[in-house]
Amino acid sequence: QVQLVESGGGMMQSGGSLRLSCVASGVTASSDDMSWVRQAPGKGPESVSSTTSGDNRYYAESVKGHFTISRDNDRNTLYQQMNSLKPEDTALHYCARTTKWGDFDLWGRGTQVTVSS
């Protein structure tokens, strides 16, 4: 079964840290471009970080310097380390496989991150 399963979300005070994980099954995440996409209440989805199969990494301006995307190919797992969390980071965070056109063709169910001030 092809799926992405996220975990690691939770409730955190401003300034705290969380690490999100996304385990891929039925696909080889190491050979795909992968992204973290978040959707805050009442807003559209926002791609915040991505990594290519060649390990090039990209970040939205809103998270540069405080989010880090990485992957463990042996575990077929994608991570997002989130430091210095802010209330505006509150969102449902999804991992998604990224096509060469920059859109997403496989999504997980998401993990909720809530940051209080």
MDAnalysis code that builds the backbone (N, CA, C; Angstrom):
import MDAnalysis as mda
import numpy as np

u = mda.Universe.empty(351, n_residues=117, atom_resindex=np.repeat(np.arange(117), 3), trajectory=True)
u.add_TopologyAttr("name", ["N", "CA", "C"] * 117)
u.add_TopologyAttr("resid", np.arange(1, 118))
u.add_TopologyAttr("resname", ["GLN", "VAL", "GLN", "LEU", "VAL", "GLU", "SER", "GLY", "GLY", "GLY", "MET", "MET", "GLN", "SER", "GLY", "GLY", "SER", "LEU", "ARG", "LEU", "SER", "CYS", "VAL", "ALA", "SER", "GLY", "VAL", "THR", "ALA", "SER", "SER", "ASP", "ASP", "MET", "SER", "TRP", "VAL", "ARG", "GLN", "ALA", "PRO", "GLY", "LYS", "GLY", "PRO", "GLU", "SER", "VAL", "SER", "SER", "THR", "THR", "SER", "GLY", "ASP", "ASN", "ARG", "TYR", "TYR", "ALA", "GLU", "SER", "VAL", "LYS", "GLY", "HIS", "PHE", "THR", "ILE", "SER", "ARG", "ASP", "ASN", "ASP", "ARG", "ASN", "THR", "LEU", "TYR", "GLN", "GLN", "MET", "ASN", "SER", "LEU", "LYS", "PRO", "GLU", "ASP", "THR", "ALA", "LEU", "HIS", "TYR", "CYS", "ALA", "ARG", "THR", "THR", "LYS", "TRP", "GLY", "ASP", "PHE", "ASP", "LEU", "TRP", "GLY", "ARG", "GLY", "THR", "GLN", "VAL", "THR", "VAL", "SER", "SER"])
u.atoms.positions = np.array([
    [0.848, -1.188, 0.000],
    [0.000, 0.000, 0.000],
    [0.888, 1.245, 0.000],
    [0.619, 2.160, -0.915],
    [1.405, 3.383, -1.032],
    [0.842, 4.406, -0.053],
    [1.665, 4.846, 0.889],
    [1.175, 5.852, 1.814],
    [2.302, 6.604, 2.485],
    [1.956, 7.781, 2.979],
    [2.840, 8.602, 3.799],
    [2.140, 8.813, 5.134],
    [2.857, 8.593, 6.224],
    [2.255, 8.736, 7.545],
    [3.102, 9.680, 8.387],
    [2.497, 10.800, 8.764],
    [3.200, 11.802, 9.566],
    [2.972, 11.564, 11.059],
    [3.925, 12.031, 11.844],
    [3.787, 12.017, 13.299],
    [4.677, 13.111, 13.871],
    [4.529, 13.355, 15.173],
    [5.416, 14.292, 15.846],
    [4.806, 15.642, 16.159],
    [3.593, 15.887, 15.696],
    [2.955, 17.161, 16.022],
    [2.549, 17.209, 17.484],
    [2.062, 18.362, 17.906],
    [1.619, 18.510, 19.287],
    [1.406, 19.960, 19.621],
    [1.236, 20.206, 20.922],
    [1.041, 21.563, 21.411],
    [2.329, 22.026, 22.065],
    [2.712, 23.243, 21.772],
    [3.991, 23.753, 22.233],
    [3.850, 25.238, 22.512],
    [4.611, 25.721, 23.466],
    [4.654, 27.170, 23.701],
    [5.606, 27.830, 22.718],
    [5.377, 29.086, 22.474],
    [6.239, 29.850, 21.587],
    [7.696, 29.718, 22.026],
    [8.577, 29.496, 21.043],
    [9.997, 29.327, 21.324],
    [10.434, 27.881, 21.452],
    [9.472, 26.970, 21.515],
    [9.807, 25.560, 21.650],
    [10.179, 24.916, 20.323],
    [10.432, 23.608, 20.392],
    [10.865, 22.849, 19.210],
    [10.036, 21.578, 19.076],
    [9.855, 21.150, 17.852],
    [9.230, 19.866, 17.546],
    [9.947, 19.276, 16.343],
    [9.934, 17.954, 16.255],
    [10.442, 17.294, 15.064],
    [9.329, 16.436, 14.471],
    [8.966, 16.737, 13.253],
    [7.964, 15.955, 12.541],
    [8.645, 14.837, 11.760],
    [7.967, 13.696, 11.674],
    [8.458, 12.564, 10.888],
    [7.390, 12.174, 9.881],
    [7.841, 11.627, 8.771],
    [6.934, 11.128, 7.741],
    [7.519, 9.829, 7.207],
    [6.860, 8.726, 7.517],
    [7.324, 7.420, 7.063],
    [6.616, 7.075, 5.762],
    [7.407, 6.730, 4.755],
    [6.869, 6.363, 3.446],
    [6.828, 4.844, 3.328],
    [5.737, 4.317, 2.802],
    [5.666, 2.887, 2.521],
    [5.072, 2.705, 1.132],
    [5.565, 1.700, 0.449],
    [5.101, 1.461, -0.915],
    [5.746, 2.380, -1.942],
    [6.565, 3.311, -1.487],
    [7.328, 4.195, -2.365],
    [8.727, 4.300, -1.783],
    [9.686, 4.639, -2.638],
    [11.047, 4.848, -2.170],
    [11.278, 6.346, -2.093],
    [11.121, 6.888, -0.890],
    [11.173, 8.338, -0.726],
    [12.523, 8.909, -1.136],
    [13.592, 8.098, -1.034],
    [14.926, 8.605, -1.346],
    [15.059, 8.988, -2.812],
    [14.245, 8.402, -3.677],
    [14.364, 8.696, -5.103],
    [13.378, 9.771, -5.556],
    [12.598, 10.277, -4.610],
    [11.587, 11.285, -4.933],
    [11.933, 12.631, -4.307],
    [11.429, 13.681, -4.918],
    [11.451, 14.989, -4.270],
    [10.290, 15.018, -3.272],
    [10.572, 15.526, -2.080],
    [9.571, 15.505, -1.014],
    [9.454, 16.889, -0.393],
    [8.275, 17.179, 0.140],
    [8.032, 18.500, 0.726],
    [7.218, 18.371, 2.008],
    [7.327, 19.405, 2.819],
    [6.394, 19.626, 3.918],
    [5.507, 20.811, 3.520],
    [4.217, 20.596, 3.671],
    [3.214, 21.603, 3.314],
    [2.334, 21.815, 4.532],
    [2.029, 23.039, 4.874],
    [1.167, 23.277, 6.025],
    [-0.061, 24.065, 5.607],
    [-1.116, 23.868, 6.375],
    [-2.338, 24.634, 6.141],
    [-2.857, 25.135, 7.477],
    [-2.843, 26.440, 7.634],
    [-3.351, 27.075, 8.846],
    [-4.855, 27.259, 8.723],
    [-5.541, 27.379, 9.843],
    [-6.994, 27.569, 9.802],
    [-7.383, 28.776, 8.952],
    [-8.290, 28.558, 8.018],
    [-8.789, 29.651, 7.184],
    [-7.853, 30.093, 6.076],
    [-6.742, 29.365, 5.894],
    [-5.768, 29.747, 4.853],
    [-5.543, 28.594, 3.891],
    [-4.953, 28.905, 2.759],
    [-4.615, 27.886, 1.790],
    [-3.335, 27.169, 2.167],
    [-3.024, 26.065, 1.498],
    [-1.790, 25.334, 1.794],
    [-0.556, 26.153, 1.426],
    [0.472, 25.983, 2.218],
    [1.751, 26.671, 2.014],
    [2.876, 25.641, 2.041],
    [3.642, 25.556, 0.959],
    [4.813, 24.684, 0.948],
    [5.915, 25.383, 1.721],
    [6.398, 24.766, 2.796],
    [7.382, 25.440, 3.647],
    [8.795, 24.897, 3.469],
    [8.937, 23.642, 3.050],
    [10.282, 23.113, 2.849],
    [10.217, 21.974, 1.844],
    [11.311, 21.765, 1.142],
    [11.365, 20.658, 0.196],
    [12.791, 20.190, 0.042],
    [12.926, 18.929, -0.333],
    [14.236, 18.346, -0.592],
    [14.136, 17.498, -1.848],
    [15.167, 17.618, -2.686],
    [15.187, 16.826, -3.912],
    [15.882, 15.498, -3.668],
    [15.784, 14.600, -4.642],
    [16.479, 13.318, -4.532],
    [17.987, 13.529, -4.472],
    [18.467, 14.660, -4.988],
    [19.888, 14.989, -4.925],
    [20.269, 15.767, -3.691],
    [19.331, 15.868, -2.726],
    [19.550, 16.512, -1.420],
    [19.728, 18.029, -1.514],
    [19.150, 18.647, -2.544],
    [19.039, 20.102, -2.536],
    [17.819, 20.467, -1.701],
    [17.935, 21.502, -0.891],
    [16.867, 21.844, 0.042],
    [16.399, 23.277, -0.185],
    [15.117, 23.486, -0.031],
    [14.526, 24.791, -0.259],
    [13.569, 25.101, 0.886],
    [13.484, 26.381, 1.242],
    [12.638, 26.801, 2.341],
    [11.860, 28.050, 1.971],
    [10.633, 28.127, 2.481],
    [9.879, 29.369, 2.378],
    [10.546, 30.420, 3.259],
    [10.415, 31.677, 2.860],
    [11.014, 32.759, 3.641],
    [10.504, 32.751, 5.075],
    [9.258, 32.336, 5.254],
    [8.634, 32.377, 6.578],
    [9.274, 31.411, 7.568],
    [10.024, 30.393, 7.071],
    [10.600, 29.402, 7.990],
    [12.121, 29.302, 7.885],
    [12.713, 30.059, 6.987],
    [14.175, 30.000, 6.836],
    [14.852, 30.312, 8.147],
    [15.809, 29.465, 8.501],
    [16.564, 29.695, 9.726],
    [15.960, 29.038, 10.947],
    [14.688, 28.591, 10.861],
    [14.163, 27.895, 12.035],
    [13.506, 26.545, 11.736],
    [13.345, 26.179, 10.451],
    [12.935, 24.819, 10.085],
    [14.079, 24.176, 9.296],
    [14.273, 22.871, 9.468],
    [15.258, 22.122, 8.704],
    [14.626, 20.824, 8.215],
    [14.677, 20.601, 6.906],
    [14.164, 19.363, 6.319],
    [15.331, 18.395, 6.135],
    [15.069, 17.120, 6.388],
    [16.111, 16.106, 6.180],
    [15.426, 14.782, 5.918],
    [16.215, 13.786, 5.534],
    [15.640, 12.457, 5.346],
    [16.631, 11.389, 5.727],
    [16.101, 10.270, 6.156],
    [16.885, 9.063, 6.447],
    [16.477, 8.029, 5.407],
    [17.339, 7.825, 4.430],
    [16.972, 6.919, 3.330],
    [16.868, 5.474, 3.796],
    [17.666, 5.083, 4.762],
    [17.593, 3.708, 5.268],
    [16.235, 3.429, 5.908],
    [15.652, 4.459, 6.520],
    [14.351, 4.299, 7.184],
    [13.198, 4.765, 6.304],
    [13.515, 5.246, 5.106],
    [12.482, 5.745, 4.202],
    [11.618, 6.798, 4.892],
    [12.277, 7.687, 5.613],
    [11.590, 8.659, 6.465],
    [12.079, 10.068, 6.168],
    [11.129, 10.989, 6.117],
    [11.390, 12.409, 5.953],
    [11.164, 13.086, 7.292],
    [11.981, 14.091, 7.603],
    [11.849, 14.816, 8.865],
    [11.727, 16.310, 8.612],
    [11.172, 16.985, 9.598],
    [11.249, 18.442, 9.635],
    [11.483, 18.854, 11.089],
    [12.660, 19.377, 11.345],
    [12.985, 19.926, 12.655],
    [12.508, 21.374, 12.695],
    [11.699, 21.696, 13.684],
    [11.128, 23.048, 13.788],
    [11.567, 23.655, 15.111],
    [12.379, 24.693, 15.047],
    [12.869, 25.374, 16.241],
    [12.273, 26.768, 16.324],
    [12.361, 27.360, 17.497],
    [11.867, 28.731, 17.711],
    [10.446, 28.887, 17.176],
    [9.596, 27.948, 17.566],
    [8.220, 27.951, 17.051],
    [7.476, 29.227, 17.445],
    [6.607, 29.667, 16.543],
    [5.818, 30.884, 16.737],
    [4.338, 30.528, 16.598],
    [3.458, 31.317, 17.158],
    [2.022, 31.023, 16.998],
    [1.600, 30.917, 15.537],
    [2.256, 31.657, 14.650],
    [1.893, 31.582, 13.224],
    [2.324, 30.272, 12.568],
    [3.063, 29.426, 13.278],
    [3.389, 28.087, 12.774],
    [2.258, 27.099, 13.042],
    [1.232, 27.524, 13.766],
    [0.085, 26.653, 14.032],
    [-0.594, 26.284, 12.726],
    [-0.678, 24.975, 12.462],
    [-1.237, 24.493, 11.195],
    [-1.275, 22.975, 11.230],
    [-1.970, 22.424, 10.261],
    [-1.880, 20.990, 9.972],
    [-0.716, 20.841, 8.986],
    [0.261, 20.033, 9.357],
    [1.480, 19.879, 8.563],
    [1.448, 18.536, 7.839],
    [1.610, 18.585, 6.535],
    [1.568, 17.394, 5.706],
    [2.937, 17.152, 5.068],
    [3.285, 15.880, 4.862],
    [4.377, 15.619, 3.928],
    [3.746, 15.208, 2.607],
    [4.444, 15.501, 1.539],
    [3.888, 15.266, 0.213],
    [5.007, 14.959, -0.773],
    [4.731, 14.040, -1.673],
    [5.681, 13.778, -2.751],
    [5.490, 14.858, -3.812],
    [6.600, 15.378, -4.266],
    [6.598, 16.543, -5.147],
    [6.936, 16.116, -6.574],
    [6.129, 16.525, -7.538],
    [6.399, 16.188, -8.929],
    [7.430, 17.160, -9.506],
    [7.911, 16.848, -10.696],
    [8.912, 17.721, -11.327],
    [8.323, 19.059, -11.729],
    [6.984, 19.155, -11.712],
    [6.359, 20.438, -12.030],
    [6.113, 21.270, -10.773],
    [6.454, 20.703, -9.610],
    [6.318, 21.454, -8.363],
    [5.000, 21.276, -7.652],
    [4.108, 20.442, -8.189],
    [2.897, 20.155, -7.436],
    [3.063, 18.825, -6.710],
    [1.988, 18.355, -6.080],
    [2.106, 17.220, -5.161],
    [1.156, 16.117, -5.584],
    [1.667, 14.874, -5.676],
    [0.828, 13.792, -6.156],
    [0.566, 12.706, -5.109],
    [1.115, 12.860, -3.926],
    [0.864, 11.905, -2.846],
    [0.991, 12.660, -1.539],
    [-0.041, 12.531, -0.690],
    [-0.093, 13.279, 0.565],
    [-0.289, 12.316, 1.735],
    [0.254, 12.702, 2.892],
    [-0.137, 12.035, 4.121],
    [-1.401, 12.671, 4.669],
    [-1.810, 12.227, 5.850],
    [-3.020, 12.777, 6.464],
    [-2.734, 14.019, 7.302],
    [-1.491, 14.261, 7.592],
    [-1.133, 15.462, 8.329],
    [-0.973, 15.222, 9.817],
    [-0.225, 16.110, 10.453],
    [-0.066, 16.106, 11.900],
    [-0.217, 17.540, 12.384],
    [-1.008, 17.720, 13.439],
    [-1.352, 19.067, 13.900],
    [-0.245, 19.629, 14.787],
    [0.137, 20.859, 14.494],
    [1.073, 21.606, 15.333],
    [0.340, 22.844, 15.836],
    [0.322, 23.014, 17.144],
    [-0.336, 24.171, 17.749],
    [0.657, 24.875, 18.663],
    [0.890, 26.149, 18.403],
    [1.861, 26.922, 19.175],
    [1.138, 28.065, 19.878],
    [1.265, 28.099, 21.192],
    [0.613, 29.160, 21.964],
    [1.641, 30.219, 22.346],
    [1.150, 31.442, 22.484],
    [2.061, 32.549, 22.821],
    [2.279, 32.649, 24.321],
])
